[in-house]
Amino acid sequence: MRKISLLLALLMVATCCMLASCGEEETSSAPEVSSQAPATSSEAPATSSEAEVESSEEAPESSEEVSTEPEYEKNPDAIPTEGANVAAGKEYVISEQFRMGGADAGWGWDENAAPSYPDENFELTDGQIPAAGYQEAGWMAFNQSTPAQTERGYAYVQFDLGQSYEISEVTIHSLKETGPGITCPHTIEILVSEDNENWYSAATISMMSDLEGLEDNAVHALTAEMDVTGRYVEIRVISHTWGFMGEIEIK
């Protein structure tokens, strides 16, 4: 009887030991699974920080692509015009003038034809303002079909004044005669430069809404006011038909 009791006691002790060892194995294995979760989540910040580094490195590259023109600065050594026309008697360069062919060319552009209404004797700075009438001597004309306008979008007259001046206004004398299709230029832009390389827009004359209100068969002084300095002056002209110019004054 005592032997049976002793065997039962030993069995109970062995069973308890087995149960205890199984509990320890289960308990020790649980942290292994949970410990993997932080490892996965810790990788996410590393990925996002790498993206932030990459984006911060890319930002300066995109800002460098933005180019800006040099800011305009007046020339402190520019000479005051004191109201004098500093373009008087000066030579200048103009874009190609219209060469109108005959009926075979549909009265359109013909590179082999002579220029129509050419500027032969620097008529824009000779001090003479032509009278009204497209047949009057002294008129120089640009046409909408001139290559300068069809390719660039504008015709131009460019002056080298010889030295830098303080410029307060530019006046272009123009003709309106609607019978033969002559109007004042629709848009005139004046640009200035000190070195003939860097150009700055000084003023714009837009006549789109004013052309109909101008007196017909008359000469009109189109004046733009400004406050700039420059040795070089370029006048860009956009005409939708014929744009007649007779004298340009720079003061």
C-alpha positions in Angstrom: 0.0 0.0 0.0 2.8 2.3 0.9 4.5 1.5 -2.4 1.3 2.4 -4.3 1.1 5.7 -2.5 4.7 6.5 -3.3 4.3 5.7 -7.0 1.2 8.0 -7.2 3.2 10.8 -5.5 6.0 10.4 -8.0 3.6 10.4 -10.9 2.0 13.6 -9.7 5.4 15.3 -9.3 6.5 14.3 -12.8 3.2 15.5 -14.2 3.7 18.9 -12.5 7.2 19.2 -13.8 6.1 18.4 -17.3 3.3 21.0 -17.2 5.7 23.6 -15.8 8.2 23.1 -18.6 5.6 23.4 -21.3 4.4 26.7 -19.8 7.9 28.1 -19.8 8.4 27.1 -23.5 5.1 28.8 -24.5 6.0 31.9 -22.5 9.5 32.2 -23.9 8.3 31.7 -27.5 5.6 34.5 -27.3 8.1 37.4 -27.1 9.9 36.1 -30.2 6.8 36.7 -32.3 5.9 40.1 -30.7 9.5 41.3 -30.9 9.4 41.1 -34.7 6.7 43.7 -34.9 8.9 46.6 -33.7 11.5 45.5 -36.2 9.0 45.9 -39.0 7.7 49.3 -37.7 11.3 50.6 -37.2 12.0 50.1 -40.9 9.2 52.5 -41.9 10.8 55.7 -40.3 14.0 54.8 -42.0 12.3 54.7 -45.4 10.4 58.0 -44.8 13.6 59.7 -43.6 15.4 58.6 -46.7 12.6 60.1 -48.8 12.8 63.3 -46.9 16.6 63.4 -47.6 16.0 62.7 -51.3 13.3 65.4 -51.6 15.4 67.9 -49.7 18.3 67.2 -52.1 16.1 67.6 -55.1 14.5 70.9 -54.0 17.6 73.1 -54.7 18.0 71.5 -58.2 14.5 72.6 -59.2 15.0 76.1 -57.9 18.2 76.4 -59.9 16.3 75.8 -63.1 14.3 79.0 -62.6 16.2 81.7 -64.5 15.6 85.4 -63.9 16.7 88.4 -66.0 19.1 90.9 -64.5 17.3 93.6 -62.7 17.2 97.0 -64.5 19.5 99.6 -63.1 19.9 103.2 -64.3 23.3 104.3 -65.5 24.4 107.0 -63.0 26.7 108.5 -65.7 23.9 109.0 -68.3 23.6 112.4 -69.8 20.4 114.4 -69.4 18.7 115.2 -72.7 17.3 118.5 -71.3 14.4 118.2 -73.7 16.6 117.8 -76.8 15.9 115.2 -79.5 19.0 113.1 -79.2 18.0 110.9 -82.2 18.1 113.9 -84.5 20.5 113.2 -87.4 21.4 109.8 -86.1 21.7 106.7 -88.3 19.8 103.5 -87.4 19.1 100.0 -88.4 15.7 98.8 -89.5 14.2 95.3 -90.2 13.6 94.3 -93.8 10.9 96.3 -95.5 8.0 95.0 -97.6 8.8 94.1 -101.2 5.5 94.0 -103.0 5.2 91.9 -106.2 2.9 92.6 -109.1 -0.5 91.0 -109.9 1.2 87.7 -110.6 2.3 87.6 -107.0 -1.1 88.7 -105.8 0.5 92.0 -104.7 2.1 90.0 -101.9 5.7 89.5 -100.7 8.2 89.2 -103.5 11.9 89.0 -102.4 13.0 90.1 -105.9 10.9 93.2 -105.9 12.1 96.6 -104.8 11.1 97.7 -101.2 7.8 99.6 -101.0 8.0 102.9 -99.2 11.7 102.4 -98.4 13.8 104.4 -96.0 16.6 105.7 -98.3 18.0 108.8 -96.5 17.4 108.2 -92.8 14.0 109.8 -93.1 13.1 108.9 -89.5 15.7 111.3 -88.0 16.0 114.1 -90.6 13.8 116.5 -88.6 11.1 116.5 -91.3 7.6 115.3 -90.4 5.8 114.4 -93.7 2.4 115.8 -94.5 -0.7 113.6 -94.6 -1.0 111.5 -97.7 0.7 108.1 -98.3 2.3 109.5 -101.5 4.1 112.3 -99.6 7.9 112.0 -99.6 9.4 111.1 -96.2 7.2 108.2 -95.2 8.8 104.9 -94.3 6.5 101.9 -94.0 6.3 98.4 -92.4 3.8 95.8 -93.6 2.3 92.8 -91.8 3.6 90.5 -94.5 7.2 91.4 -94.0 9.3 88.4 -92.9 10.3 90.3 -89.8 6.7 90.3 -88.6 5.7 86.9 -89.8 8.8 85.3 -88.2 9.5 87.5 -85.2 6.1 88.9 -84.7 7.3 92.5 -85.1 9.3 94.9 -87.2 12.0 97.1 -85.6 14.0 100.3 -85.7 17.2 100.3 -83.6 19.3 103.4 -82.6 22.8 103.7 -81.3 22.8 107.1 -79.7 26.6 107.1 -79.2 26.4 107.5 -75.4 24.0 106.8 -72.6 21.2 109.3 -72.1 18.5 109.9 -69.5 15.3 109.2 -71.6 11.9 110.5 -70.5 9.9 110.1 -73.7 9.9 108.6 -77.2 7.6 110.0 -80.0 6.7 108.2 -83.2 5.0 110.3 -85.9 2.6 108.1 -87.9 -0.1 108.3 -90.6 -3.7 107.1 -90.6 -5.3 106.9 -94.1 -7.9 104.1 -94.1 -8.7 104.4 -97.9 -5.6 102.6 -99.0 -5.4 100.5 -95.9 -2.9 102.5 -93.8 -3.2 102.7 -90.1 -1.0 103.7 -87.2 0.9 100.7 -85.7 -1.3 98.6 -83.5 1.4 98.1 -80.9 4.7 99.9 -80.3 7.2 98.7 -77.6 10.3 100.7 -76.7 13.3 98.9 -75.2 16.6 100.3 -73.9 20.1 98.9 -73.5 23.5 100.0 -72.3 25.5 97.3 -74.1 23.3 96.2 -77.0 22.9 92.8 -75.4 20.7 93.1 -72.3 17.5 94.8 -73.3 14.8 96.2 -71.0 11.2 97.1 -71.9 10.7 100.8 -71.1 7.2 101.4 -72.4 4.4 100.1 -74.6 1.9 102.1 -76.7 -1.1 99.9 -77.5 -3.4 101.5 -80.1 -5.8 98.5 -80.5 -8.7 100.3 -78.9 -7.8 103.8 -80.1 -7.2 103.4 -83.8 -10.9 103.9 -84.8 -11.0 107.1 -82.7 -8.0 108.7 -84.4 -8.7 111.3 -87.0 -8.5 109.9 -90.6 -6.2 111.3 -93.3 -4.0 112.8 -90.6 -0.5 112.6 -89.0 -0.5 111.5 -85.3 2.3 111.9 -82.7 2.3 108.7 -80.6 4.2 109.4 -77.4 5.4 107.0 -74.7 6.7 108.4 -71.4 9.4 106.6 -69.4 12.2 107.1 -66.9 15.2 105.1 -68.1 18.7 105.4 -69.3 20.3 103.8 -72.3 22.7 104.2 -75.2 20.7 101.8 -77.5 17.0 102.2 -78.2 14.9 99.7 -80.1 11.4 100.4 -81.3 9.3 97.3 -82.1 6.3 97.8 -84.3 3.3 95.5 -84.9 1.1 96.5 -87.8 -1.9 94.6 -89.1 -1.8 96.3 -92.5 0.6 99.1 -93.4 2.3 101.0 -90.6 3.6 104.4 -91.8 6.4 106.2 -89.8 7.7 109.6 -90.6 9.9 110.8 -87.7 11.1 109.4 -84.4 12.1 111.7 -81.5 14.0 110.5 -78.4 14.1 113.0 -75.5 
